[in-house]
Amino acid sequence: MTTTRNEFFRNLKVAMRGLIYEIDGDHITVGEKDNIINLDLLALPPREIGPTISFERWQLTISFTSQSDEQRANFMYMFDRAFHRGGG
């Protein structure tokens, strides 16, 4: 994903509405006990357009543990909506 780290964590707050989560560096744990979702950020080389424009890029890995298909779909829907950007 092309975003700044600060923007990612700002959008994460929206995505996590009502969920318990903990941030440890670039690792985010969502939920508790046996119902955990792990999110891991990994910095990628920036996307460079010409000599003066550079965009931060991140790889996000989302790992589900014991969630049902419906719970996974609901989580991804909330996550996608929080990070959605309009375009033309």
N, C-alpha and C positions, 0 to 999 in steps of 0.2 A: 504494500500500500504506500502511496505517496502522500506523506503527511509529516508534520514536525512531531517530535516526541511530545512537546507540550500540548499540541492540538489533539494528539491521540488520547492523552490522559484527560483532557477536557471533555472530549466526546465519550470517553469511557464512563464518566460520571452519569451521563444521560442514559447510556446503554444499561447501566447497573441499577437503575431506579428500583428501589425496594429489595434489592438482593444484597446479601452479606458478601463482602469481598475484601481482600487484603492485597496490598501492593508491596512487593519486595524487589526493588530495582526494576528490572524488565520482566519480572514474573508476577502474574496476577492469579490469585486463587479465588474462585467464586464458589460460594456455598460453604457447607460444613459437613463434618463426619463422613458418611458414605456417599454423599451427593455433591461431588466436587467437579468443577470445571477448571482446567488449567489453561491459562493464556500465556504464551511466551513470545516476547518481541526479540527480534534479531536485526541489528542494523545492517543494511545492505549498502553497497556503493551508491553515491548520489546519482540521480539522473541529471546529466548535464546537457543543456541545449545551448550550443555556442560557448563562447569564452566567458560569458558573464551571468548566465542563468543556471542555477543548480537547485534541485529539489531533493530533500531527504527522502529515503525509501526505507521501508521496514517490512520484514517478513513476520507475519503473525501466525503462530501455530495454536490451534484451539483443540484441546484434548478433553473429551467427555469420559466420565467414569461409568456411572451406573444409571444414567438418564434414559428415559424411554424415548422413542422416536418423536413423540409429541413434545416432550420437554426440550429435546434438542432443537426441533423446528421452532418452538416458541422463543428459545434463547437466541437463535440465529436471526429470527425476524426482528427482535428488539435490537440486537447488535447491528444488523444491517441498516435499520431505520436511523439509528443514532449516528452512523457514519456515512449515510447517504448524502451525496452532493448533487445539486442540480447541474445540468449541463445543456449545451445547445448544439 
